[in-house]
Each structure stands twice: as structure tokens, then as C-alpha cells.
Amino acid sequence: MIDRPYGLKWLWQWKDHEPIKVVTGIRRCGKSTLLSMFQEQLREDGINADQIVAINFEHPDFMELDNSAAVWKYLKPKIAQGRNAYVFLDEIQRVRDFEKVVDGLLCCLALMSCCA
């Protein structure tokens, strides 16, 4: 695996600021690897594994999550624990109306009551 110090430093710098981050780049440039490395750093820093939710929408385990309602139904119980949740949505553009999921996550972070 190729080390990605600049990307990791940027993600770490903004870890608890600005709740939504978008990592972009051409295909196969290492975006998913960067996110995996960041998840590992979170665990090493003491973040519990159940606070990290990672979905790769290209993986067969998540094929049924093809619309915003299905993704939200999957995510809601995982983020409603009263603790910070770190949600990684890889290849989210494959989900129909994915913007609604992102809006819902932002709502929960801002209000913390809409997820209860």
C-alpha cells in the first residue's frame, strides 16, 4: 500500500471540524485506500470500531443499498448511539438520490435529535 501522508494529514486536521468531507479524484488513484488508512488511524487513536461505519457501494455485501431510503435505514441505527460516528460512503454516486442520505447525516449532526 502506498503511503498517503498529505491526504491523511488533511483528513486528520479536519477530523472533528466540518462534518462532511468529499474526497475526489480519477478512478484508481487511491481514494478508497486513503479512507481505509484514515479509518485505521481513527482506531489507533482510540475510536471504537462501532463508531466507524464504512460502506463501499461497489461491494456485493451492499448491493441491496441502491436507494437513499435503504441506505438511511441501514445507517440510522449505527449513528444513533449518542457518540460521534465516522461514516465513510465509498462510491456513493451509485445510490439513487444519495444527496438525501448526506442531508440526513448533516441533520443528525446539527440537531442530534432527528436520529433519536
MIPATOR-576251 format. One record per atom (N, C-alpha, C): residue number from 1; residue in one letter; atom name; x, y, z. Coordinates in pm, whole numbers, plus 50000, padded with zeros to 5 digits. Example, Ala and Ser with C-alpha at 12.3 -4.5 7.8 and 13.67 -1.06 7.14 Angstrom:
! residues 2
<martor num="1" residuo="a" atomo="N" east="51319" north="49431" up="50780"/>
<martor num="1" residuo="a" atomo="CA" east="51230" north="49550" up="50780"/>
<martor num="1" residuo="a" atomo="C" east="51320" north="49670" up="50780"/>
<martor num="2" residuo="s" atomo="N" east="51285" north="49775" up="50708"/>
<martor num="2" residuo="s" atomo="CA" east="51367" north="49894" up="50714"/>
<martor num="2" residuo="s" atomo="C" east="51290" north="50003" up="50787"/>
This chain:
! residues 116
<martor num="1" residuo="m" atomo="N" east="50083" north="49883" up="50000"/>
<martor num="1" residuo="m" atomo="CA" east="50000" north="50000" up="50000"/>
<martor num="1" residuo="m" atomo="C" east="50089" north="50124" up="50000"/>
<martor num="2" residuo="i" atomo="N" east="50052" north="50220" up="49918"/>
<martor num="2" residuo="i" atomo="CA" east="50129" north="50344" up="49908"/>
<martor num="2" residuo="i" atomo="C" east="50085" north="50439" up="50020"/>
<martor num="3" residuo="d" atomo="N" east="50181" north="50491" up="50093"/>
<martor num="3" residuo="d" atomo="CA" east="50153" north="50586" up="50200"/>
<martor num="3" residuo="d" atomo="C" east="50096" north="50715" up="50139"/>
<martor num="4" residuo="r" atomo="N" east="50001" north="50774" up="50207"/>
<martor num="4" residuo="r" atomo="CA" east="49938" north="50897" up="50160"/>
<martor num="4" residuo="r" atomo="C" east="49941" north="51003" up="50271"/>
<martor num="5" residuo="p" atomo="N" east="50060" north="51053" up="50303"/>
<martor num="5" residuo="p" atomo="CA" east="50073" north="51143" up="50419"/>
<martor num="5" residuo="p" atomo="C" east="49997" north="51274" up="50404"/>
<martor num="6" residuo="y" atomo="N" east="49991" north="51332" up="50285"/>
<martor num="6" residuo="y" atomo="CA" east="49924" north="51461" up="50268"/>
<martor num="6" residuo="y" atomo="C" east="49773" north="51446" up="50285"/>
<martor num="7" residuo="g" atomo="N" east="49717" north="51344" up="50223"/>
<martor num="7" residuo="g" atomo="CA" east="49574" north="51321" up="50237"/>
<martor num="7" residuo="g" atomo="C" east="49536" north="51287" up="50380"/>
<martor num="8" residuo="l" atomo="N" east="49615" north="51204" up="50445"/>
<martor num="8" residuo="l" atomo="CA" east="49588" north="51168" up="50584"/>
<martor num="8" residuo="l" atomo="C" east="49599" north="51289" up="50675"/>
<martor num="9" residuo="k" atomo="N" east="49700" north="51372" up="50652"/>
<martor num="9" residuo="k" atomo="CA" east="49717" north="51492" up="50734"/>
<martor num="9" residuo="k" atomo="C" east="49597" north="51584" up="50718"/>
<martor num="10" residuo="w" atomo="N" east="49550" north="51600" up="50595"/>
<martor num="10" residuo="w" atomo="CA" east="49434" north="51686" up="50570"/>
<martor num="10" residuo="w" atomo="C" east="49310" north="51631" up="50640"/>
<martor num="11" residuo="l" atomo="N" east="49285" north="51501" up="50625"/>
<martor num="11" residuo="l" atomo="CA" east="49168" north="51441" up="50691"/>
<martor num="11" residuo="l" atomo="C" east="49179" north="51454" up="50842"/>
<martor num="12" residuo="w" atomo="N" east="49295" north="51429" up="50896"/>
<martor num="12" residuo="w" atomo="CA" east="49315" north="51437" up="51041"/>
<martor num="12" residuo="w" atomo="C" east="49295" north="51579" up="51092"/>
<martor num="13" residuo="q" atomo="N" east="49345" north="51675" up="51016"/>
<martor num="13" residuo="q" atomo="CA" east="49332" north="51816" up="51054"/>
<martor num="13" residuo="q" atomo="C" east="49184" north="51857" up="51064"/>
<martor num="14" residuo="w" atomo="N" east="49101" north="51800" up="50980"/>
<martor num="14" residuo="w" atomo="CA" east="48959" north="51836" up="50976"/>
<martor num="14" residuo="w" atomo="C" east="48870" north="51730" up="51042"/>
<martor num="15" residuo="k" atomo="N" east="48928" north="51639" up="51116"/>
<martor num="15" residuo="k" atomo="CA" east="48855" north="51525" up="51173"/>
<martor num="15" residuo="k" atomo="C" east="48729" north="51565" up="51249"/>
<martor num="16" residuo="d" atomo="N" east="48739" north="51659" up="51338"/>
<martor num="16" residuo="d" atomo="CA" east="48624" north="51699" up="51419"/>
<martor num="16" residuo="d" atomo="C" east="48572" north="51838" up="51382"/>
<martor num="17" residuo="h" atomo="N" east="48598" north="51879" up="51261"/>
<martor num="17" residuo="h" atomo="CA" east="48550" north="52006" up="51207"/>
<martor num="17" residuo="h" atomo="C" east="48483" north="51978" up="51074"/>
<martor num="18" residuo="e" atomo="N" east="48394" north="52067" up="51034"/>
<martor num="18" residuo="e" atomo="CA" east="48327" north="52049" up="50905"/>
<martor num="18" residuo="e" atomo="C" east="48287" north="51902" up="50887"/>
<martor num="19" residuo="p" atomo="N" east="48165" north="51868" up="50923"/>
<martor num="19" residuo="p" atomo="CA" east="48127" north="51727" up="50933"/>
<martor num="19" residuo="p" atomo="C" east="48133" north="51646" up="50804"/>
<martor num="20" residuo="i" atomo="N" east="48119" north="51709" up="50690"/>
<martor num="20" residuo="i" atomo="CA" east="48119" north="51632" up="50565"/>
<martor num="20" residuo="i" atomo="C" east="48242" north="51668" up="50484"/>
<martor num="21" residuo="k" atomo="N" east="48313" north="51565" up="50443"/>
<martor num="21" residuo="k" atomo="CA" east="48429" north="51582" up="50357"/>
<martor num="21" residuo="k" atomo="C" east="48406" north="51501" up="50230"/>
<martor num="22" residuo="v" atomo="N" east="48453" north="51553" up="50119"/>
<martor num="22" residuo="v" atomo="CA" east="48441" north="51484" up="49992"/>
<martor num="22" residuo="v" atomo="C" east="48582" north="51462" up="49938"/>
<martor num="23" residuo="v" atomo="N" east="48614" north="51337" up="49912"/>
<martor num="23" residuo="v" atomo="CA" east="48744" north="51302" up="49855"/>
<martor num="23" residuo="v" atomo="C" east="48718" north="51268" up="49709"/>
<martor num="24" residuo="t" atomo="N" east="48780" north="51344" up="49620"/>
<martor num="24" residuo="t" atomo="CA" east="48759" north="51323" up="49477"/>
<martor num="24" residuo="t" atomo="C" east="48891" north="51291" up="49408"/>
<martor num="25" residuo="g" atomo="N" east="48880" north="51236" up="49291"/>
<martor num="25" residuo="g" atomo="CA" east="48996" north="51204" up="49211"/>
<martor num="25" residuo="g" atomo="C" east="48957" north="51107" up="49100"/>
<martor num="26" residuo="i" atomo="N" east="49049" north="51087" up="49008"/>
<martor num="26" residuo="i" atomo="CA" east="49021" north="50995" up="48898"/>
<martor num="26" residuo="i" atomo="C" east="49012" north="50853" up="48952"/>
<martor num="27" residuo="r" atomo="N" east="48955" north="50764" up="48872"/>
<martor num="27" residuo="r" atomo="CA" east="48942" north="50625" up="48913"/>
<martor num="27" residuo="r" atomo="C" east="49079" north="50564" up="48940"/>
<martor num="28" residuo="r" atomo="N" east="49082" north="50480" up="49044"/>
<martor num="28" residuo="r" atomo="CA" east="49201" north="50401" up="49078"/>
<martor num="28" residuo="r" atomo="C" east="49319" north="50487" up="49124"/>
<martor num="29" residuo="c" atomo="N" east="49292" north="50606" up="49178"/>
<martor num="29" residuo="c" atomo="CA" east="49403" north="50692" up="49222"/>
<martor num="29" residuo="c" atomo="C" east="49432" north="50676" up="49371"/>
<martor num="30" residuo="g" atomo="N" east="49351" north="50596" up="49444"/>
<martor num="30" residuo="g" atomo="CA" east="49381" north="50571" up="49584"/>
<martor num="30" residuo="g" atomo="C" east="49285" north="50632" up="49684"/>
<martor num="31" residuo="k" atomo="N" east="49170" north="50678" up="49638"/>
<martor num="31" residuo="k" atomo="CA" east="49074" north="50739" up="49731"/>
<martor num="31" residuo="k" atomo="C" east="49027" north="50638" up="49836"/>
<martor num="32" residuo="s" atomo="N" east="48990" north="50520" up="49795"/>
<martor num="32" residuo="s" atomo="CA" east="48943" north="50417" up="49888"/>
<martor num="32" residuo="s" atomo="C" east="49054" north="50375" up="49984"/>
<martor num="33" residuo="t" atomo="N" east="49174" north="50366" up="49934"/>
<martor num="33" residuo="t" atomo="CA" east="49289" north="50332" up="50018"/>
<martor num="33" residuo="t" atomo="C" east="49311" north="50440" up="50123"/>
<martor num="34" residuo="l" atomo="N" east="49303" north="50566" up="50082"/>
<martor num="34" residuo="l" atomo="CA" east="49318" north="50677" up="50175"/>
<martor num="34" residuo="l" atomo="C" east="49213" north="50668" up="50287"/>
<martor num="35" residuo="l" atomo="N" east="49090" north="50640" up="50251"/>
<martor num="35" residuo="l" atomo="CA" east="48984" north="50630" up="50352"/>
<martor num="35" residuo="l" atomo="C" east="49008" north="50512" up="50446"/>
<martor num="36" residuo="s" atomo="N" east="49055" north="50401" up="50393"/>
<martor num="36" residuo="s" atomo="CA" east="49089" north="50285" up="50478"/>
<martor num="36" residuo="s" atomo="C" east="49201" north="50318" up="50574"/>
<martor num="37" residuo="m" atomo="N" east="49301" north="50389" up="50526"/>
<martor num="37" residuo="m" atomo="CA" east="49412" north="50428" up="50612"/>
<martor num="37" residuo="m" atomo="C" east="49364" north="50523" up="50722"/>
<martor num="38" residuo="f" atomo="N" east="49274" north="50613" up="50688"/>
<martor num="38" residuo="f" atomo="CA" east="49221" north="50706" up="50786"/>
<martor num="38" residuo="f" atomo="C" east="49138" north="50632" up="50892"/>
<martor num="39" residuo="q" atomo="N" east="49061" north="50534" up="50850"/>
<martor num="39" residuo="q" atomo="CA" east="48984" north="50453" up="50945"/>
<martor num="39" residuo="q" atomo="C" east="49078" north="50382" up="51042"/>
<martor num="40" residuo="e" atomo="N" east="49188" north="50331" up="50990"/>
<martor num="40" residuo="e" atomo="CA" east="49286" north="50265" up="51075"/>
<martor num="40" residuo="e" atomo="C" east="49346" north="50364" up="51176"/>
<martor num="41" residuo="q" atomo="N" east="49376" north="50484" up="51131"/>
<martor num="41" residuo="q" atomo="CA" east="49427" north="50586" up="51223"/>
<martor num="41" residuo="q" atomo="C" east="49326" north="50620" up="51331"/>
<martor num="42" residuo="l" atomo="N" east="49198" north="50627" up="51294"/>
<martor num="42" residuo="l" atomo="CA" east="49094" north="50653" up="51394"/>
<martor num="42" residuo="l" atomo="C" east="49094" north="50545" up="51502"/>
<martor num="43" residuo="r" atomo="N" east="49101" north="50419" up="51459"/>
<martor num="43" residuo="r" atomo="CA" east="49103" north="50308" up="51555"/>
<martor num="43" residuo="r" atomo="C" east="49227" north="50316" up="51644"/>
<martor num="44" residuo="e" atomo="N" east="49341" north="50347" up="51585"/>
<martor num="44" residuo="e" atomo="CA" east="49465" north="50359" up="51662"/>
<martor num="44" residuo="e" atomo="C" east="49457" north="50475" up="51762"/>
<martor num="45" residuo="d" atomo="N" east="49376" north="50575" up="51731"/>
<martor num="45" residuo="d" atomo="CA" east="49361" north="50690" up="51819"/>
<martor num="45" residuo="d" atomo="C" east="49255" north="50667" up="51927"/>
<martor num="46" residuo="g" atomo="N" east="49197" north="50547" up="51931"/>
<martor num="46" residuo="g" atomo="CA" east="49103" north="50515" up="52036"/>
<martor num="46" residuo="g" atomo="C" east="48957" north="50521" up="51998"/>
<martor num="47" residuo="i" atomo="N" east="48926" north="50547" up="51873"/>
<martor num="47" residuo="i" atomo="CA" east="48787" north="50547" up="51828"/>
<martor num="47" residuo="i" atomo="C" east="48742" north="50401" up="51820"/>
<martor num="48" residuo="n" atomo="N" east="48630" north="50370" up="51883"/>
<martor num="48" residuo="n" atomo="CA" east="48578" north="50233" up="51881"/>
<martor num="48" residuo="n" atomo="C" east="48535" north="50194" up="51740"/>
<martor num="49" residuo="a" atomo="N" east="48554" north="50069" up="51708"/>
<martor num="49" residuo="a" atomo="CA" east="48518" north="50018" up="51575"/>
<martor num="49" residuo="a" atomo="C" east="48370" north="50040" up="51544"/>
<martor num="50" residuo="d" atomo="N" east="48284" north="50034" up="51647"/>
<martor num="50" residuo="d" atomo="CA" east="48140" north="50052" up="51621"/>
<martor num="50" residuo="d" atomo="C" east="48103" north="50198" up="51596"/>
<martor num="51" residuo="q" atomo="N" east="48197" north="50289" up="51611"/>
<martor num="51" residuo="q" atomo="CA" east="48175" north="50429" up="51576"/>
<martor num="51" residuo="q" atomo="C" east="48214" north="50458" up="51432"/>
<martor num="52" residuo="i" atomo="N" east="48272" north="50360" up="51366"/>
<martor num="52" residuo="i" atomo="CA" east="48315" north="50375" up="51227"/>
<martor num="52" residuo="i" atomo="C" east="48224" north="50290" up="51140"/>
<martor num="53" residuo="v" atomo="N" east="48156" north="50357" up="51048"/>
<martor num="53" residuo="v" atomo="CA" east="48066" north="50289" up="50956"/>
<martor num="53" residuo="v" atomo="C" east="48121" north="50311" up="50816"/>
<martor num="54" residuo="a" atomo="N" east="48157" north="50204" up="50749"/>
<martor num="54" residuo="a" atomo="CA" east="48214" north="50214" up="50615"/>
<martor num="54" residuo="a" atomo="C" east="48132" north="50129" up="50519"/>
<martor num="55" residuo="i" atomo="N" east="48087" north="50192" up="50412"/>
<martor num="55" residuo="i" atomo="CA" east="48011" north="50122" up="50309"/>
<martor num="55" residuo="i" atomo="C" east="48078" north="50148" up="50176"/>
<martor num="56" residuo="n" atomo="N" east="48112" north="50041" up="50106"/>
<martor num="56" residuo="n" atomo="CA" east="48159" north="50052" up="49969"/>
<martor num="56" residuo="n" atomo="C" east="48046" north="50001" up="49881"/>
<martor num="57" residuo="f" atomo="N" east="47984" north="50091" up="49809"/>
<martor num="57" residuo="f" atomo="CA" east="47865" north="50056" up="49731"/>
<martor num="57" residuo="f" atomo="C" east="47898" north="49973" up="49607"/>
<martor num="58" residuo="e" atomo="N" east="48024" north="49945" up="49583"/>
<martor num="58" residuo="e" atomo="CA" east="48062" north="49851" up="49477"/>
<martor num="58" residuo="e" atomo="C" east="48077" north="49709" up="49530"/>
<martor num="59" residuo="h" atomo="N" east="48075" north="49692" up="49662"/>
<martor num="59" residuo="h" atomo="CA" east="48094" north="49560" up="49722"/>
<martor num="59" residuo="h" atomo="C" east="47960" north="49484" up="49723"/>
<martor num="60" residuo="p" atomo="N" east="47962" north="49355" up="49689"/>
<martor num="60" residuo="p" atomo="CA" east="47837" north="49277" up="49686"/>
<martor num="60" residuo="p" atomo="C" east="47760" north="49275" up="49818"/>
<martor num="61" residuo="d" atomo="N" east="47827" north="49292" up="49932"/>
<martor num="61" residuo="d" atomo="CA" east="47756" north="49293" up="50059"/>
<martor num="61" residuo="d" atomo="C" east="47656" north="49408" up="50070"/>
<martor num="62" residuo="f" atomo="N" east="47674" north="49510" up="49990"/>
<martor num="62" residuo="f" atomo="CA" east="47589" north="49628" up="49999"/>
<martor num="62" residuo="f" atomo="C" east="47505" north="49651" up="49875"/>
<martor num="63" residuo="m" atomo="N" east="47486" north="49547" up="49792"/>
<martor num="63" residuo="m" atomo="CA" east="47410" north="49561" up="49668"/>
<martor num="63" residuo="m" atomo="C" east="47266" north="49605" up="49692"/>
<martor num="64" residuo="e" atomo="N" east="47207" north="49562" up="49804"/>
<martor num="64" residuo="e" atomo="CA" east="47067" north="49597" up="49830"/>
<martor num="64" residuo="e" atomo="C" east="47051" north="49743" up="49870"/>
<martor num="65" residuo="l" atomo="N" east="47160" north="49810" up="49900"/>
<martor num="65" residuo="l" atomo="CA" east="47155" north="49952" up="49937"/>
<martor num="65" residuo="l" atomo="C" east="47170" north="50036" up="49810"/>
<martor num="66" residuo="d" atomo="N" east="47065" north="50038" up="49728"/>
<martor num="66" residuo="d" atomo="CA" east="47074" north="50105" up="49599"/>
<martor num="66" residuo="d" atomo="C" east="46990" north="50232" up="49591"/>
<martor num="67" residuo="n" atomo="N" east="46926" north="50269" up="49702"/>
<martor num="67" residuo="n" atomo="CA" east="46848" north="50392" up="49704"/>
<martor num="67" residuo="n" atomo="C" east="46863" north="50458" up="49840"/>
<martor num="68" residuo="s" atomo="N" east="46829" north="50585" up="49847"/>
<martor num="68" residuo="s" atomo="CA" east="46854" north="50662" up="49968"/>
<martor num="68" residuo="s" atomo="C" east="46777" north="50606" up="50089"/>
<martor num="69" residuo="a" atomo="N" east="46657" north="50557" up="50069"/>
<martor num="69" residuo="a" atomo="CA" east="46578" north="50504" up="50181"/>
<martor num="69" residuo="a" atomo="C" east="46645" north="50381" up="50241"/>
<martor num="70" residuo="a" atomo="N" east="46696" north="50292" up="50157"/>
<martor num="70" residuo="a" atomo="CA" east="46762" north="50171" up="50206"/>
<martor num="70" residuo="a" atomo="C" east="46891" north="50204" up="50280"/>
<martor num="71" residuo="v" atomo="N" east="46967" north="50299" up="50227"/>
<martor num="71" residuo="v" atomo="CA" east="47092" north="50338" up="50293"/>
<martor num="71" residuo="v" atomo="C" east="47062" north="50402" up="50428"/>
<martor num="72" residuo="w" atomo="N" east="46961" north="50489" up="50432"/>
<martor num="72" residuo="w" atomo="CA" east="46927" north="50554" up="50558"/>
<martor num="72" residuo="w" atomo="C" east="46881" north="50453" up="50662"/>
<martor num="73" residuo="k" atomo="N" east="46802" north="50356" up="50620"/>
<martor num="73" residuo="k" atomo="CA" east="46755" north="50251" up="50712"/>
<martor num="73" residuo="k" atomo="C" east="46873" north="50173" up="50770"/>
<martor num="74" residuo="y" atomo="N" east="46975" north="50151" up="50691"/>
<martor num="74" residuo="y" atomo="CA" east="47096" north="50081" up="50735"/>
<martor num="74" residuo="y" atomo="C" east="47178" north="50168" up="50830"/>
<martor num="75" residuo="l" atomo="N" east="47194" north="50297" up="50795"/>
<martor num="75" residuo="l" atomo="CA" east="47280" north="50386" up="50872"/>
<martor num="75" residuo="l" atomo="C" east="47220" north="50432" up="51005"/>
<martor num="76" residuo="k" atomo="N" east="47093" north="50459" up="51007"/>
<martor num="76" residuo="k" atomo="CA" east="47032" north="50525" up="51122"/>
<martor num="76" residuo="k" atomo="C" east="47061" north="50457" up="51255"/>
<martor num="77" residuo="p" atomo="N" east="47044" north="50325" up="51268"/>
<martor num="77" residuo="p" atomo="CA" east="47075" north="50264" up="51398"/>
<martor num="77" residuo="p" atomo="C" east="47224" north="50266" up="51433"/>
<martor num="78" residuo="k" atomo="N" east="47308" north="50276" up="51333"/>
<martor num="78" residuo="k" atomo="CA" east="47453" north="50276" up="51358"/>
<martor num="78" residuo="k" atomo="C" east="47504" north="50412" up="51404"/>
<martor num="79" residuo="i" atomo="N" east="47430" north="50518" up="51372"/>
<martor num="79" residuo="i" atomo="CA" east="47476" north="50652" up="51409"/>
<martor num="79" residuo="i" atomo="C" east="47397" north="50710" up="51525"/>
<martor num="80" residuo="a" atomo="N" east="47296" north="50642" up="51572"/>
<martor num="80" residuo="a" atomo="CA" east="47210" north="50696" up="51678"/>
<martor num="80" residuo="a" atomo="C" east="47252" north="50647" up="51816"/>
<martor num="81" residuo="q" atomo="N" east="47380" north="50641" up="51842"/>
<martor num="81" residuo="q" atomo="CA" east="47429" north="50587" up="51968"/>
<martor num="81" residuo="q" atomo="C" east="47471" north="50696" up="52065"/>
<martor num="82" residuo="g" atomo="N" east="47449" north="50821" up="52032"/>
<martor num="82" residuo="g" atomo="CA" east="47486" north="50930" up="52121"/>
<martor num="82" residuo="g" atomo="C" east="47635" north="50960" up="52125"/>
<martor num="83" residuo="r" atomo="N" east="47710" north="50903" up="52032"/>
<martor num="83" residuo="r" atomo="CA" east="47855" north="50928" up="52023"/>
<martor num="83" residuo="r" atomo="C" east="47886" north="50971" up="51881"/>
<martor num="84" residuo="n" atomo="N" east="48004" north="51030" up="51865"/>
<martor num="84" residuo="n" atomo="CA" east="48046" north="51062" up="51729"/>
<martor num="84" residuo="n" atomo="C" east="48049" north="50936" up="51645"/>
<martor num="85" residuo="a" atomo="N" east="48001" north="50949" up="51523"/>
<martor num="85" residuo="a" atomo="CA" east="48010" north="50841" up="51427"/>
<martor num="85" residuo="a" atomo="C" east="48090" north="50892" up="51308"/>
<martor num="86" residuo="y" atomo="N" east="48174" north="50806" up="51257"/>
<martor num="86" residuo="y" atomo="CA" east="48254" north="50839" up="51139"/>
<martor num="86" residuo="y" atomo="C" east="48202" north="50752" up="51026"/>
<martor num="87" residuo="v" atomo="N" east="48138" north="50815" up="50928"/>
<martor num="87" residuo="v" atomo="CA" east="48068" north="50743" up="50822"/>
<martor num="87" residuo="v" atomo="C" east="48145" north="50764" up="50692"/>
<martor num="88" residuo="f" atomo="N" east="48180" north="50653" up="50629"/>
<martor num="88" residuo="f" atomo="CA" east="48254" north="50654" up="50503"/>
<martor num="88" residuo="f" atomo="C" east="48166" north="50591" up="50396"/>
<martor num="89" residuo="l" atomo="N" east="48132" north="50668" up="50294"/>
<martor num="89" residuo="l" atomo="CA" east="48043" north="50623" up="50188"/>
<martor num="89" residuo="l" atomo="C" east="48122" north="50622" up="50057"/>
<martor num="90" residuo="d" atomo="N" east="48175" north="50507" up="50023"/>
<martor num="90" residuo="d" atomo="CA" east="48261" north="50493" up="49905"/>
<martor num="90" residuo="d" atomo="C" east="48174" north="50456" up="49785"/>
<martor num="91" residuo="e" atomo="N" east="48191" north="50530" up="49677"/>
<martor num="91" residuo="e" atomo="CA" east="48113" north="50513" up="49553"/>
<martor num="91" residuo="e" atomo="C" east="47965" north="50543" up="49576"/>
<martor num="92" residuo="i" atomo="N" east="47936" north="50642" up="49659"/>
<martor num="92" residuo="i" atomo="CA" east="47800" north="50681" up="49694"/>
<martor num="92" residuo="i" atomo="C" east="47719" north="50723" up="49571"/>
<martor num="93" residuo="q" atomo="N" east="47785" north="50766" up="49465"/>
<martor num="93" residuo="q" atomo="CA" east="47712" north="50808" up="49346"/>
<martor num="93" residuo="q" atomo="C" east="47630" north="50695" up="49284"/>
<martor num="94" residuo="r" atomo="N" east="47654" north="50571" up="49324"/>
<martor num="94" residuo="r" atomo="CA" east="47577" north="50457" up="49275"/>
<martor num="94" residuo="r" atomo="C" east="47438" north="50448" up="49338"/>
<martor num="95" residuo="v" atomo="N" east="47417" north="50524" up="49444"/>
<martor num="95" residuo="v" atomo="CA" east="47291" north="50520" up="49518"/>
<martor num="95" residuo="v" atomo="C" east="47196" north="50626" up="49461"/>
<martor num="96" residuo="r" atomo="N" east="47075" north="50582" up="49426"/>
<martor num="96" residuo="r" atomo="CA" east="46975" north="50675" up="49376"/>
<martor num="96" residuo="r" atomo="C" east="46938" north="50775" up="49486"/>
<martor num="97" residuo="d" atomo="N" east="46940" north="50902" up="49455"/>
<martor num="97" residuo="d" atomo="CA" east="46907" north="51010" up="49548"/>
<martor num="97" residuo="d" atomo="C" east="46999" north="51012" up="49670"/>
<martor num="98" residuo="f" atomo="N" east="47128" north="50985" up="49650"/>
<martor num="98" residuo="f" atomo="CA" east="47222" north="50979" up="49762"/>
<martor num="98" residuo="f" atomo="C" east="47230" north="51110" up="49839"/>
<martor num="99" residuo="e" atomo="N" east="47195" north="51220" up="49775"/>
<martor num="99" residuo="e" atomo="CA" east="47200" north="51351" up="49842"/>
<martor num="99" residuo="e" atomo="C" east="47112" north="51352" up="49966"/>
<martor num="100" residuo="k" atomo="N" east="47002" north="51278" up="49962"/>
<martor num="100" residuo="k" atomo="CA" east="46911" north="51272" up="50077"/>
<martor num="100" residuo="k" atomo="C" east="46979" north="51207" up="50197"/>
<martor num="101" residuo="v" atomo="N" east="47063" north="51109" up="50173"/>
<martor num="101" residuo="v" atomo="CA" east="47137" north="51045" up="50281"/>
<martor num="101" residuo="v" atomo="C" east="47235" north="51144" up="50344"/>
<martor num="102" residuo="v" atomo="N" east="47307" north="51217" up="50261"/>
<martor num="102" residuo="v" atomo="CA" east="47403" north="51314" up="50310"/>
<martor num="102" residuo="v" atomo="C" east="47331" north="51423" up="50389"/>
<martor num="103" residuo="d" atomo="N" east="47218" north="51470" up="50336"/>
<martor num="103" residuo="d" atomo="CA" east="47139" north="51571" up="50409"/>
<martor num="103" residuo="d" atomo="C" east="47093" north="51516" up="50544"/>
<martor num="104" residuo="g" atomo="N" east="47051" north="51391" up="50548"/>
<martor num="104" residuo="g" atomo="CA" east="47008" north="51330" up="50674"/>
<martor num="104" residuo="g" atomo="C" east="47121" north="51320" up="50774"/>
<martor num="105" residuo="l" atomo="N" east="47239" north="51285" up="50728"/>
<martor num="105" residuo="l" atomo="CA" east="47355" north="51279" up="50818"/>
<martor num="105" residuo="l" atomo="C" east="47387" north="51417" up="50873"/>
<martor num="106" residuo="l" atomo="N" east="47383" north="51516" up="50788"/>
<martor num="106" residuo="l" atomo="CA" east="47411" north="51652" up="50832"/>
<martor num="106" residuo="l" atomo="C" east="47306" north="51698" up="50933"/>
<martor num="107" residuo="c" atomo="N" east="47182" north="51663" up="50909"/>
<martor num="107" residuo="c" atomo="CA" east="47074" north="51698" up="51003"/>
<martor num="107" residuo="c" atomo="C" east="47101" north="51635" up="51139"/>
<martor num="108" residuo="c" atomo="N" east="47138" north="51509" up="51141"/>
<martor num="108" residuo="c" atomo="CA" east="47163" north="51441" up="51269"/>
<martor num="108" residuo="c" atomo="C" east="47281" north="51502" up="51342"/>
<martor num="109" residuo="l" atomo="N" east="47381" north="51543" up="51268"/>
<martor num="109" residuo="l" atomo="CA" east="47496" north="51605" up="51332"/>
<martor num="109" residuo="l" atomo="C" east="47460" north="51742" up="51388"/>
<martor num="110" residuo="a" atomo="N" east="47378" north="51816" up="51315"/>
<martor num="110" residuo="a" atomo="CA" east="47342" north="51950" up="51358"/>
<martor num="110" residuo="a" atomo="C" east="47241" north="51949" up="51473"/>
<martor num="111" residuo="l" atomo="N" east="47147" north="51857" up="51468"/>
<martor num="111" residuo="l" atomo="CA" east="47039" north="51859" up="51565"/>
<martor num="111" residuo="l" atomo="C" east="47051" north="51751" up="51671"/>
<martor num="112" residuo="m" atomo="N" east="47117" north="51643" up="51639"/>
<martor num="112" residuo="m" atomo="CA" east="47134" north="51526" up="51726"/>
<martor num="112" residuo="m" atomo="C" east="47001" north="51470" up="51777"/>
<martor num="113" residuo="s" atomo="N" east="46890" north="51533" up="51747"/>
<martor num="113" residuo="s" atomo="CA" east="46762" north="51480" up="51793"/>
<martor num="113" residuo="s" atomo="C" east="46687" north="51409" up="51682"/>
<martor num="114" residuo="c" atomo="N" east="46721" north="51437" up="51559"/>
<martor num="114" residuo="c" atomo="CA" east="46644" north="51376" up="51449"/>
<martor num="114" residuo="c" atomo="C" east="46680" north="51228" up="51434"/>
<martor num="115" residuo="c" atomo="N" east="46785" north="51182" up="51494"/>
<martor num="115" residuo="c" atomo="CA" east="46822" north="51041" up="51484"/>
<martor num="115" residuo="c" atomo="C" east="46771" north="50960" up="51603"/>
<martor num="116" residuo="a" atomo="N" east="46725" north="51024" up="51706"/>
<martor num="116" residuo="a" atomo="CA" east="46683" north="50952" up="51827"/>
<martor num="116" residuo="a" atomo="C" east="46552" north="50880" up="51807"/>
